[in-house]
Amino acid sequence: MFDKKVLQVFLENQEQLFPEIVADTEEEAEEFLEEVMAVVVNSPAEVWEYFDEQGVDMEDADETEILEADEVFAIGDGRYLIVEG
């Protein structure tokens, strides 16, 4: 479900959301991301849409603030991994 690039970004940056390491290998990362129902979206607009659908109050937020949320991991190729902590 999650490709190698997504798993690597999560492994390298997981401490932006969690106070401790939750996965050490790509296999553990994939299991964890599946368990928490993480999603990969293809654009900043889809990140915004995801938060809107989840009922997150974004009234005073701008796109930069949304993309810098701890739950959002930029993959580096235009995609974003969203992990609910």
PDB file of N, CA, C and O in Angstrom:
ATOM      1  N   MET A   1       0.817  -1.194   0.000  1.00  0.00           N
ATOM      2  CA  MET A   1       0.000   0.000   0.000  1.00  0.00           C
ATOM      3  C   MET A   1       0.867   1.266   0.000  1.00  0.00           C
ATOM      4  O   MET A   1       0.573   2.209  -0.734  1.00  0.00           O
ATOM      5  N   PHE A   2       1.914   1.297   0.801  1.00  0.00           N
ATOM      6  CA  PHE A   2       2.811   2.442   0.870  1.00  0.00           C
ATOM      7  C   PHE A   2       4.109   2.090   0.154  1.00  0.00           C
ATOM      8  O   PHE A   2       4.721   1.061   0.439  1.00  0.00           O
ATOM      9  N   ASP A   3       4.529   2.945  -0.776  1.00  0.00           N
ATOM     10  CA  ASP A   3       5.754   2.643  -1.512  1.00  0.00           C
ATOM     11  C   ASP A   3       6.992   2.975  -0.674  1.00  0.00           C
ATOM     12  O   ASP A   3       6.899   3.580   0.394  1.00  0.00           O
ATOM     13  N   LYS A   4       8.143   2.565  -1.187  1.00  0.00           N
ATOM     14  CA  LYS A   4       9.409   2.700  -0.466  1.00  0.00           C
ATOM     15  C   LYS A   4       9.703   4.150  -0.079  1.00  0.00           C
ATOM     16  O   LYS A   4      10.166   4.404   1.033  1.00  0.00           O
ATOM     17  N   LYS A   5       9.446   5.088  -0.963  1.00  0.00           N
ATOM     18  CA  LYS A   5       9.707   6.509  -0.692  1.00  0.00           C
ATOM     19  C   LYS A   5       8.879   6.989   0.498  1.00  0.00           C
ATOM     20  O   LYS A   5       9.404   7.675   1.375  1.00  0.00           O
ATOM     21  N   VAL A   6       7.607   6.642   0.538  1.00  0.00           N
ATOM     22  CA  VAL A   6       6.727   7.029   1.645  1.00  0.00           C
ATOM     23  C   VAL A   6       7.232   6.437   2.951  1.00  0.00           C
ATOM     24  O   VAL A   6       7.299   7.131   3.966  1.00  0.00           O
ATOM     25  N   LEU A   7       7.586   5.167   2.929  1.00  0.00           N
ATOM     26  CA  LEU A   7       8.063   4.501   4.141  1.00  0.00           C
ATOM     27  C   LEU A   7       9.361   5.131   4.639  1.00  0.00           C
ATOM     28  O   LEU A   7       9.536   5.309   5.845  1.00  0.00           O
ATOM     29  N   GLN A   8      10.268   5.467   3.733  1.00  0.00           N
ATOM     30  CA  GLN A   8      11.532   6.085   4.129  1.00  0.00           C
ATOM     31  C   GLN A   8      11.311   7.460   4.759  1.00  0.00           C
ATOM     32  O   GLN A   8      11.927   7.787   5.773  1.00  0.00           O
ATOM     33  N   VAL A   9      10.437   8.260   4.162  1.00  0.00           N
ATOM     34  CA  VAL A   9      10.147   9.582   4.716  1.00  0.00           C
ATOM     35  C   VAL A   9       9.565   9.439   6.117  1.00  0.00           C
ATOM     36  O   VAL A   9       9.943  10.179   7.025  1.00  0.00           O
ATOM     37  N   PHE A  10       8.651   8.494   6.297  1.00  0.00           N
ATOM     38  CA  PHE A  10       8.076   8.296   7.624  1.00  0.00           C
ATOM     39  C   PHE A  10       9.143   7.855   8.626  1.00  0.00           C
ATOM     40  O   PHE A  10       9.211   8.393   9.731  1.00  0.00           O
ATOM     41  N   LEU A  11       9.964   6.897   8.256  1.00  0.00           N
ATOM     42  CA  LEU A  11      11.009   6.406   9.163  1.00  0.00           C
ATOM     43  C   LEU A  11      11.963   7.528   9.569  1.00  0.00           C
ATOM     44  O   LEU A  11      12.350   7.623  10.734  1.00  0.00           O
ATOM     45  N   GLU A  12      12.337   8.365   8.624  1.00  0.00           N
ATOM     46  CA  GLU A  12      13.292   9.442   8.887  1.00  0.00           C
ATOM     47  C   GLU A  12      12.691  10.594   9.698  1.00  0.00           C
ATOM     48  O   GLU A  12      13.423  11.328  10.363  1.00  0.00           O
ATOM     49  N   ASN A  13      11.366  10.759   9.649  1.00  0.00           N
ATOM     50  CA  ASN A  13      10.737  11.937  10.245  1.00  0.00           C
ATOM     51  C   ASN A  13       9.665  11.631  11.285  1.00  0.00           C
ATOM     52  O   ASN A  13       8.957  12.540  11.719  1.00  0.00           O
ATOM     53  N   GLN A  14       9.534  10.391  11.686  1.00  0.00           N
ATOM     54  CA  GLN A  14       8.442  10.017  12.581  1.00  0.00           C
ATOM     55  C   GLN A  14       8.441  10.775  13.904  1.00  0.00           C
ATOM     56  O   GLN A  14       7.392  10.926  14.530  1.00  0.00           O
ATOM     57  N   GLU A  15       9.599  11.250  14.333  1.00  0.00           N
ATOM     58  CA  GLU A  15       9.665  11.968  15.608  1.00  0.00           C
ATOM     59  C   GLU A  15       9.060  13.373  15.542  1.00  0.00           C
ATOM     60  O   GLU A  15       8.941  14.036  16.573  1.00  0.00           O
ATOM     61  N   GLN A  16       8.679  13.835  14.355  1.00  0.00           N
ATOM     62  CA  GLN A  16       7.967  15.112  14.277  1.00  0.00           C
ATOM     63  C   GLN A  16       6.558  14.965  14.841  1.00  0.00           C
ATOM     64  O   GLN A  16       5.938  15.954  15.233  1.00  0.00           O
ATOM     65  N   LEU A  17       6.051  13.733  14.883  1.00  0.00           N
ATOM     66  CA  LEU A  17       4.697  13.491  15.386  1.00  0.00           C
ATOM     67  C   LEU A  17       4.685  12.701  16.686  1.00  0.00           C
ATOM     68  O   LEU A  17       3.836  12.926  17.548  1.00  0.00           O
ATOM     69  N   PHE A  18       5.621  11.784  16.823  1.00  0.00           N
ATOM     70  CA  PHE A  18       5.636  10.904  17.991  1.00  0.00           C
ATOM     71  C   PHE A  18       6.867  11.179  18.848  1.00  0.00           C
ATOM     72  O   PHE A  18       7.950  11.419  18.315  1.00  0.00           O
ATOM     73  N   PRO A  19       6.709  11.146  20.176  1.00  0.00           N
ATOM     74  CA  PRO A  19       7.841  11.429  21.061  1.00  0.00           C
ATOM     75  C   PRO A  19       8.896  10.316  21.068  1.00  0.00           C
ATOM     76  O   PRO A  19      10.010  10.509  21.555  1.00  0.00           O
ATOM     77  N   GLU A  20       8.537   9.166  20.529  1.00  0.00           N
ATOM     78  CA  GLU A  20       9.488   8.045  20.474  1.00  0.00           C
ATOM     79  C   GLU A  20       9.356   7.345  19.130  1.00  0.00           C
ATOM     80  O   GLU A  20       8.366   7.517  18.418  1.00  0.00           O
ATOM     81  N   ILE A  21      10.348   6.569  18.802  1.00  0.00           N
ATOM     82  CA  ILE A  21      10.351   5.816  17.552  1.00  0.00           C
ATOM     83  C   ILE A  21       9.257   4.746  17.603  1.00  0.00           C
ATOM     84  O   ILE A  21       9.186   3.962  18.550  1.00  0.00           O
ATOM     85  N   VAL A  22       8.401   4.724  16.570  1.00  0.00           N
ATOM     86  CA  VAL A  22       7.337   3.723  16.516  1.00  0.00           C
ATOM     87  C   VAL A  22       7.655   2.608  15.522  1.00  0.00           C
ATOM     88  O   VAL A  22       7.004   1.564  15.531  1.00  0.00           O
ATOM     89  N   ALA A  23       8.651   2.824  14.671  1.00  0.00           N
ATOM     90  CA  ALA A  23       9.035   1.818  13.683  1.00  0.00           C
ATOM     91  C   ALA A  23      10.522   1.964  13.367  1.00  0.00           C
ATOM     92  O   ALA A  23      11.047   3.072  13.256  1.00  0.00           O
ATOM     93  N   ASP A  24      11.185   0.815  13.226  1.00  0.00           N
ATOM     94  CA  ASP A  24      12.613   0.810  12.897  1.00  0.00           C
ATOM     95  C   ASP A  24      12.899   0.329  11.477  1.00  0.00           C
ATOM     96  O   ASP A  24      13.955   0.629  10.921  1.00  0.00           O
ATOM     97  N   THR A  25      11.969  -0.411  10.894  1.00  0.00           N
ATOM     98  CA  THR A  25      12.173  -0.960   9.556  1.00  0.00           C
ATOM     99  C   THR A  25      11.011  -0.557   8.653  1.00  0.00           C
ATOM    100  O   THR A  25       9.970  -0.103   9.126  1.00  0.00           O
ATOM    101  N   GLU A  26      11.205  -0.729   7.351  1.00  0.00           N
ATOM    102  CA  GLU A  26      10.124  -0.422   6.418  1.00  0.00           C
ATOM    103  C   GLU A  26       8.902  -1.297   6.693  1.00  0.00           C
ATOM    104  O   GLU A  26       7.767  -0.831   6.583  1.00  0.00           O
ATOM    105  N   GLU A  27       9.129  -2.554   7.047  1.00  0.00           N
ATOM    106  CA  GLU A  27       8.013  -3.458   7.340  1.00  0.00           C
ATOM    107  C   GLU A  27       7.228  -2.970   8.555  1.00  0.00           C
ATOM    108  O   GLU A  27       5.997  -2.956   8.535  1.00  0.00           O
ATOM    109  N   GLU A  28       7.932  -2.571   9.606  1.00  0.00           N
ATOM    110  CA  GLU A  28       7.267  -2.050  10.798  1.00  0.00           C
ATOM    111  C   GLU A  28       6.531  -0.751  10.479  1.00  0.00           C
ATOM    112  O   GLU A  28       5.421  -0.524  10.960  1.00  0.00           O
ATOM    113  N   ALA A  29       7.150   0.092   9.670  1.00  0.00           N
ATOM    114  CA  ALA A  29       6.514   1.354   9.292  1.00  0.00           C
ATOM    115  C   ALA A  29       5.227   1.096   8.517  1.00  0.00           C
ATOM    116  O   ALA A  29       4.206   1.734   8.771  1.00  0.00           O
ATOM    117  N   GLU A  30       5.278   0.165   7.577  1.00  0.00           N
ATOM    118  CA  GLU A  30       4.082  -0.139   6.793  1.00  0.00           C
ATOM    119  C   GLU A  30       2.968  -0.682   7.686  1.00  0.00           C
ATOM    120  O   GLU A  30       1.814  -0.272   7.561  1.00  0.00           O
ATOM    121  N   GLU A  31       3.311  -1.601   8.585  1.00  0.00           N
ATOM    122  CA  GLU A  31       2.313  -2.141   9.511  1.00  0.00           C
ATOM    123  C   GLU A  31       1.704  -1.026  10.360  1.00  0.00           C
ATOM    124  O   GLU A  31       0.486  -0.968  10.535  1.00  0.00           O
ATOM    125  N   PHE A  32       2.548  -0.145  10.885  1.00  0.00           N
ATOM    126  CA  PHE A  32       2.068   0.943  11.721  1.00  0.00           C
ATOM    127  C   PHE A  32       1.153   1.871  10.929  1.00  0.00           C
ATOM    128  O   PHE A  32       0.071   2.223  11.400  1.00  0.00           O
ATOM    129  N   LEU A  33       1.574   2.268   9.738  1.00  0.00           N
ATOM    130  CA  LEU A  33       0.783   3.192   8.924  1.00  0.00           C
ATOM    131  C   LEU A  33      -0.557   2.581   8.530  1.00  0.00           C
ATOM    132  O   LEU A  33      -1.570   3.279   8.486  1.00  0.00           O
ATOM    133  N   GLU A  34      -0.565   1.291   8.244  1.00  0.00           N
ATOM    134  CA  GLU A  34      -1.830   0.620   7.938  1.00  0.00           C
ATOM    135  C   GLU A  34      -2.726   0.592   9.171  1.00  0.00           C
ATOM    136  O   GLU A  34      -3.933   0.813   9.069  1.00  0.00           O
ATOM    137  N   GLU A  35      -2.141   0.321  10.332  1.00  0.00           N
ATOM    138  CA  GLU A  35      -2.902   0.232  11.577  1.00  0.00           C
ATOM    139  C   GLU A  35      -3.577   1.558  11.930  1.00  0.00           C
ATOM    140  O   GLU A  35      -4.721   1.572  12.383  1.00  0.00           O
ATOM    141  N   VAL A  36      -2.874   2.662  11.723  1.00  0.00           N
ATOM    142  CA  VAL A  36      -3.441   3.975  12.062  1.00  0.00           C
ATOM    143  C   VAL A  36      -4.215   4.580  10.882  1.00  0.00           C
ATOM    144  O   VAL A  36      -4.691   5.712  10.967  1.00  0.00           O
ATOM    145  N   MET A  37      -4.336   3.839   9.804  1.00  0.00           N
ATOM    146  CA  MET A  37      -5.071   4.260   8.607  1.00  0.00           C
ATOM    147  C   MET A  37      -4.535   5.565   8.024  1.00  0.00           C
ATOM    148  O   MET A  37      -5.297   6.468   7.677  1.00  0.00           O
ATOM    149  N   ALA A  38      -3.221   5.643   7.926  1.00  0.00           N
ATOM    150  CA  ALA A  38      -2.572   6.789   7.297  1.00  0.00           C
ATOM    151  C   ALA A  38      -2.955   6.822   5.820  1.00  0.00           C
ATOM    152  O   ALA A  38      -3.292   5.796   5.229  1.00  0.00           O
ATOM    153  N   VAL A  39      -2.896   8.008   5.242  1.00  0.00           N
ATOM    154  CA  VAL A  39      -3.233   8.152   3.823  1.00  0.00           C
ATOM    155  C   VAL A  39      -2.148   8.940   3.106  1.00  0.00           C
ATOM    156  O   VAL A  39      -1.443   9.751   3.707  1.00  0.00           O
ATOM    157  N   VAL A  40      -2.032   8.688   1.823  1.00  0.00           N
ATOM    158  CA  VAL A  40      -1.140   9.459   0.957  1.00  0.00           C
ATOM    159  C   VAL A  40      -2.032  10.229  -0.008  1.00  0.00           C
ATOM    160  O   VAL A  40      -2.911   9.664  -0.659  1.00  0.00           O
ATOM    161  N   VAL A  41      -1.784  11.533  -0.082  1.00  0.00           N
ATOM    162  CA  VAL A  41      -2.539  12.377  -1.017  1.00  0.00           C
ATOM    163  C   VAL A  41      -1.560  12.996  -2.005  1.00  0.00           C
ATOM    164  O   VAL A  41      -0.349  13.008  -1.781  1.00  0.00           O
ATOM    165  N   ASN A  42      -2.103  13.505  -3.094  1.00  0.00           N
ATOM    166  CA  ASN A  42      -1.260  13.917  -4.211  1.00  0.00           C
ATOM    167  C   ASN A  42      -0.996  15.405  -4.346  1.00  0.00           C
ATOM    168  O   ASN A  42      -0.310  15.820  -5.280  1.00  0.00           O
ATOM    169  N   SER A  43      -1.522  16.220  -3.439  1.00  0.00           N
ATOM    170  CA  SER A  43      -1.324  17.659  -3.582  1.00  0.00           C
ATOM    171  C   SER A  43      -1.685  18.377  -2.287  1.00  0.00           C
ATOM    172  O   SER A  43      -2.360  17.813  -1.426  1.00  0.00           O
ATOM    173  N   PRO A  44      -1.233  19.619  -2.152  1.00  0.00           N
ATOM    174  CA  PRO A  44      -1.642  20.412  -0.988  1.00  0.00           C
ATOM    175  C   PRO A  44      -3.167  20.561  -0.902  1.00  0.00           C
ATOM    176  O   PRO A  44      -3.731  20.566   0.192  1.00  0.00           O
ATOM    177  N   ALA A  45      -3.820  20.682  -2.043  1.00  0.00           N
ATOM    178  CA  ALA A  45      -5.283  20.798  -2.046  1.00  0.00           C
ATOM    179  C   ALA A  45      -5.925  19.555  -1.442  1.00  0.00           C
ATOM    180  O   ALA A  45      -6.930  19.659  -0.740  1.00  0.00           O
ATOM    181  N   GLU A  46      -5.360  18.387  -1.704  1.00  0.00           N
ATOM    182  CA  GLU A  46      -5.906  17.150  -1.144  1.00  0.00           C
ATOM    183  C   GLU A  46      -5.633  17.040   0.349  1.00  0.00           C
ATOM    184  O   GLU A  46      -6.419  16.432   1.076  1.00  0.00           O
ATOM    185  N   VAL A  47      -4.525  17.624   0.821  1.00  0.00           N
ATOM    186  CA  VAL A  47      -4.276  17.675   2.269  1.00  0.00           C
ATOM    187  C   VAL A  47      -5.380  18.510   2.910  1.00  0.00           C
ATOM    188  O   VAL A  47      -5.978  18.105   3.907  1.00  0.00           O
ATOM    189  N   TRP A  48      -5.641  19.670   2.334  1.00  0.00           N
ATOM    190  CA  TRP A  48      -6.684  20.568   2.841  1.00  0.00           C
ATOM    191  C   TRP A  48      -8.028  19.843   2.858  1.00  0.00           C
ATOM    192  O   TRP A  48      -8.756  19.898   3.850  1.00  0.00           O
ATOM    193  N   GLU A  49      -8.357  19.160   1.752  1.00  0.00           N
ATOM    194  CA  GLU A  49      -9.611  18.430   1.628  1.00  0.00           C
ATOM    195  C   GLU A  49      -9.718  17.336   2.690  1.00  0.00           C
ATOM    196  O   GLU A  49     -10.779  17.145   3.284  1.00  0.00           O
ATOM    197  N   TYR A  50      -8.622  16.624   2.925  1.00  0.00           N
ATOM    198  CA  TYR A  50      -8.611  15.566   3.935  1.00  0.00           C
ATOM    199  C   TYR A  50      -8.958  16.140   5.312  1.00  0.00           C
ATOM    200  O   TYR A  50      -9.831  15.613   6.003  1.00  0.00           O
ATOM    201  N   PHE A  51      -8.278  17.215   5.709  1.00  0.00           N
ATOM    202  CA  PHE A  51      -8.543  17.813   7.014  1.00  0.00           C
ATOM    203  C   PHE A  51      -9.975  18.333   7.098  1.00  0.00           C
ATOM    204  O   PHE A  51     -10.620  18.220   8.140  1.00  0.00           O
ATOM    205  N   ASP A  52     -10.465  18.898   6.013  1.00  0.00           N
ATOM    206  CA  ASP A  52     -11.839  19.395   5.981  1.00  0.00           C
ATOM    207  C   ASP A  52     -12.817  18.237   6.194  1.00  0.00           C
ATOM    208  O   ASP A  52     -13.759  18.353   6.979  1.00  0.00           O
ATOM    209  N   GLU A  53     -12.592  17.118   5.494  1.00  0.00           N
ATOM    210  CA  GLU A  53     -13.460  15.942   5.638  1.00  0.00           C
ATOM    211  C   GLU A  53     -13.404  15.356   7.045  1.00  0.00           C
ATOM    212  O   GLU A  53     -14.379  14.771   7.516  1.00  0.00           O
ATOM    213  N   GLN A  54     -12.263  15.513   7.716  1.00  0.00           N
ATOM    214  CA  GLN A  54     -12.108  14.995   9.072  1.00  0.00           C
ATOM    215  C   GLN A  54     -12.696  15.939  10.120  1.00  0.00           C
ATOM    216  O   GLN A  54     -12.722  15.618  11.308  1.00  0.00           O
ATOM    217  N   GLY A  55     -13.160  17.086   9.680  1.00  0.00           N
ATOM    218  CA  GLY A  55     -13.772  18.041  10.592  1.00  0.00           C
ATOM    219  C   GLY A  55     -12.787  18.889  11.361  1.00  0.00           C
ATOM    220  O   GLY A  55     -13.133  19.451  12.401  1.00  0.00           O
ATOM    221  N   VAL A  56     -11.560  18.992  10.867  1.00  0.00           N
ATOM    222  CA  VAL A  56     -10.546  19.815  11.520  1.00  0.00           C
ATOM    223  C   VAL A  56     -10.853  21.286  11.237  1.00  0.00           C
ATOM    224  O   VAL A  56     -11.058  21.669  10.085  1.00  0.00           O
ATOM    225  N   ASP A  57     -10.883  22.103  12.284  1.00  0.00           N
ATOM    226  CA  ASP A  57     -11.166  23.528  12.128  1.00  0.00           C
ATOM    227  C   ASP A  57      -9.949  24.206  11.492  1.00  0.00           C
ATOM    228  O   ASP A  57      -8.886  24.298  12.108  1.00  0.00           O
ATOM    229  N   MET A  58     -10.114  24.668  10.279  1.00  0.00           N
ATOM    230  CA  MET A  58      -9.022  25.297   9.542  1.00  0.00           C
ATOM    231  C   MET A  58      -9.363  26.732   9.181  1.00  0.00           C
ATOM    232  O   MET A  58      -8.742  27.312   8.290  1.00  0.00           O
ATOM    233  N   GLU A  59     -10.335  27.306   9.857  1.00  0.00           N
ATOM    234  CA  GLU A  59     -10.841  28.631   9.510  1.00  0.00           C
ATOM    235  C   GLU A  59      -9.748  29.686   9.425  1.00  0.00           C
ATOM    236  O   GLU A  59      -9.736  30.482   8.486  1.00  0.00           O
ATOM    237  N   ASP A  60      -8.836  29.709  10.381  1.00  0.00           N
ATOM    238  CA  ASP A  60      -7.789  30.735  10.395  1.00  0.00           C
ATOM    239  C   ASP A  60      -6.460  30.237   9.836  1.00  0.00           C
ATOM    240  O   ASP A  60      -5.464  30.961   9.876  1.00  0.00           O
ATOM    241  N   ALA A  61      -6.432  29.027   9.323  1.00  0.00           N
ATOM    242  CA  ALA A  61      -5.182  28.452   8.825  1.00  0.00           C
ATOM    243  C   ALA A  61      -4.993  28.788   7.346  1.00  0.00           C
ATOM    244  O   ALA A  61      -5.952  29.000   6.603  1.00  0.00           O
ATOM    245  N   ASP A  62      -3.729  28.828   6.953  1.00  0.00           N
ATOM    246  CA  ASP A  62      -3.438  28.949   5.529  1.00  0.00           C
ATOM    247  C   ASP A  62      -2.756  27.661   5.078  1.00  0.00           C
ATOM    248  O   ASP A  62      -2.478  26.783   5.895  1.00  0.00           O
ATOM    249  N   GLU A  63      -2.491  27.552   3.792  1.00  0.00           N
ATOM    250  CA  GLU A  63      -1.931  26.317   3.244  1.00  0.00           C
ATOM    251  C   GLU A  63      -0.597  25.955   3.896  1.00  0.00           C
ATOM    252  O   GLU A  63      -0.341  24.784   4.176  1.00  0.00           O
ATOM    253  N   THR A  64       0.243  26.946   4.135  1.00  0.00           N
ATOM    254  CA  THR A  64       1.545  26.683   4.744  1.00  0.00           C
ATOM    255  C   THR A  64       1.389  26.054   6.119  1.00  0.00           C
ATOM    256  O   THR A  64       2.088  25.098   6.455  1.00  0.00           O
ATOM    257  N   GLU A  65       0.469  26.593   6.915  1.00  0.00           N
ATOM    258  CA  GLU A  65       0.237  26.042   8.257  1.00  0.00           C
ATOM    259  C   GLU A  65      -0.263  24.606   8.194  1.00  0.00           C
ATOM    260  O   GLU A  65       0.147  23.764   8.993  1.00  0.00           O
ATOM    261  N   ILE A  66      -1.146  24.331   7.246  1.00  0.00           N
ATOM    262  CA  ILE A  66      -1.682  22.972   7.103  1.00  0.00           C
ATOM    263  C   ILE A  66      -0.564  22.016   6.711  1.00  0.00           C
ATOM    264  O   ILE A  66      -0.468  20.921   7.264  1.00  0.00           O
ATOM    265  N   LEU A  67       0.277  22.412   5.770  1.00  0.00           N
ATOM    266  CA  LEU A  67       1.347  21.523   5.304  1.00  0.00           C
ATOM    267  C   LEU A  67       2.444  21.352   6.353  1.00  0.00           C
ATOM    268  O   LEU A  67       3.206  20.388   6.290  1.00  0.00           O
ATOM    269  N   GLU A  68       2.537  22.272   7.316  1.00  0.00           N
ATOM    270  CA  GLU A  68       3.531  22.161   8.381  1.00  0.00           C
ATOM    271  C   GLU A  68       2.987  21.473   9.625  1.00  0.00           C
ATOM    272  O   GLU A  68       3.694  21.366  10.627  1.00  0.00           O
ATOM    273  N   ALA A  69       1.750  21.006   9.579  1.00  0.00           N
ATOM    274  CA  ALA A  69       1.162  20.290  10.713  1.00  0.00           C
ATOM    275  C   ALA A  69       1.991  19.033  10.987  1.00  0.00           C
ATOM    276  O   ALA A  69       2.512  18.407  10.065  1.00  0.00           O
ATOM    277  N   ASP A  70       2.102  18.678  12.258  1.00  0.00           N
ATOM    278  CA  ASP A  70       2.899  17.502  12.636  1.00  0.00           C
ATOM    279  C   ASP A  70       2.432  16.235  11.931  1.00  0.00           C
ATOM    280  O   ASP A  70       3.236  15.338  11.675  1.00  0.00           O
ATOM    281  N   GLU A  71       1.161  16.151  11.620  1.00  0.00           N
ATOM    282  CA  GLU A  71       0.587  14.959  10.996  1.00  0.00           C
ATOM    283  C   GLU A  71       0.915  14.825   9.516  1.00  0.00           C
ATOM    284  O   GLU A  71       0.674  13.779   8.914  1.00  0.00           O
ATOM    285  N   VAL A  72       1.461  15.876   8.933  1.00  0.00           N
ATOM    286  CA  VAL A  72       1.697  15.904   7.481  1.00  0.00           C
ATOM    287  C   VAL A  72       3.185  15.737   7.193  1.00  0.00           C
ATOM    288  O   VAL A  72       4.022  16.482   7.703  1.00  0.00           O
ATOM    289  N   PHE A  73       3.490  14.754   6.374  1.00  0.00           N
ATOM    290  CA  PHE A  73       4.868  14.459   5.984  1.00  0.00           C
ATOM    291  C   PHE A  73       4.993  14.670   4.472  1.00  0.00           C
ATOM    292  O   PHE A  73       4.365  13.954   3.693  1.00  0.00           O
ATOM    293  N   ALA A  74       5.795  15.643   4.061  1.00  0.00           N
ATOM    294  CA  ALA A  74       6.024  15.874   2.634  1.00  0.00           C
ATOM    295  C   ALA A  74       6.923  14.768   2.096  1.00  0.00           C
ATOM    296  O   ALA A  74       8.006  14.521   2.626  1.00  0.00           O
ATOM    297  N   ILE A  75       6.465  14.110   1.046  1.00  0.00           N
ATOM    298  CA  ILE A  75       7.228  13.007   0.458  1.00  0.00           C
ATOM    299  C   ILE A  75       8.354  13.540  -0.425  1.00  0.00           C
ATOM    300  O   ILE A  75       9.369  12.869  -0.608  1.00  0.00           O
ATOM    301  N   GLY A  76       8.182  14.718  -0.962  1.00  0.00           N
ATOM    302  CA  GLY A  76       9.225  15.319  -1.791  1.00  0.00           C
ATOM    303  C   GLY A  76       8.956  15.226  -3.267  1.00  0.00           C
ATOM    304  O   GLY A  76       9.717  15.761  -4.074  1.00  0.00           O
ATOM    305  N   ASP A  77       7.891  14.559  -3.632  1.00  0.00           N
ATOM    306  CA  ASP A  77       7.542  14.425  -5.046  1.00  0.00           C
ATOM    307  C   ASP A  77       6.147  14.978  -5.324  1.00  0.00           C
ATOM    308  O   ASP A  77       5.510  14.614  -6.312  1.00  0.00           O
ATOM    309  N   GLY A  78       5.684  15.857  -4.449  1.00  0.00           N
ATOM    310  CA  GLY A  78       4.353  16.444  -4.600  1.00  0.00           C
ATOM    311  C   GLY A  78       3.292  15.744  -3.769  1.00  0.00           C
ATOM    312  O   GLY A  78       2.184  16.255  -3.608  1.00  0.00           O
ATOM    313  N   ARG A  79       3.631  14.577  -3.243  1.00  0.00           N
ATOM    314  CA  ARG A  79       2.679  13.829  -2.414  1.00  0.00           C
ATOM    315  C   ARG A  79       2.924  14.134  -0.937  1.00  0.00           C
ATOM    316  O   ARG A  79       3.977  14.637  -0.543  1.00  0.00           O
ATOM    317  N   TYR A  80       1.905  13.807  -0.138  1.00  0.00           N
ATOM    318  CA  TYR A  80       1.981  14.023   1.310  1.00  0.00           C
ATOM    319  C   TYR A  80       1.400  12.799   2.011  1.00  0.00           C
ATOM    320  O   TYR A  80       0.374  12.255   1.601  1.00  0.00           O
ATOM    321  N   LEU A  81       2.073  12.383   3.068  1.00  0.00           N
ATOM    322  CA  LEU A  81       1.584  11.320   3.944  1.00  0.00           C
ATOM    323  C   LEU A  81       0.927  12.006   5.126  1.00  0.00           C
ATOM    324  O   LEU A  81       1.522  12.889   5.744  1.00  0.00           O
ATOM    325  N   ILE A  82      -0.300  11.606   5.444  1.00  0.00           N
ATOM    326  CA  ILE A  82      -1.015  12.154   6.602  1.00  0.00           C
ATOM    327  C   ILE A  82      -1.208  11.023   7.601  1.00  0.00           C
ATOM    328  O   ILE A  82      -1.819   9.997   7.301  1.00  0.00           O
ATOM    329  N   VAL A  83      -0.670  11.241   8.796  1.00  0.00           N
ATOM    330  CA  VAL A  83      -0.716  10.238   9.862  1.00  0.00           C
ATOM    331  C   VAL A  83      -1.415  10.865  11.065  1.00  0.00           C
ATOM    332  O   VAL A  83      -0.943  11.855  11.622  1.00  0.00           O
ATOM    333  N   GLU A  84      -2.524  10.289  11.450  1.00  0.00           N
ATOM    334  CA  GLU A  84      -3.226  10.798  12.635  1.00  0.00           C
ATOM    335  C   GLU A  84      -2.518  10.263  13.868  1.00  0.00           C
ATOM    336  O   GLU A  84      -2.400   9.050  14.043  1.00  0.00           O
ATOM    337  N   GLY A  85      -2.047  11.163  14.723  1.00  0.00           N
ATOM    338  CA  GLY A  85      -1.319  10.766  15.924  1.00  0.00           C
ATOM    339  C   GLY A  85      -2.273  10.482  17.003  1.00  0.00           C
ATOM    340  O   GLY A  85      -1.866  10.128  18.110  1.00  0.00           O
TER     341      GLY A  85
END
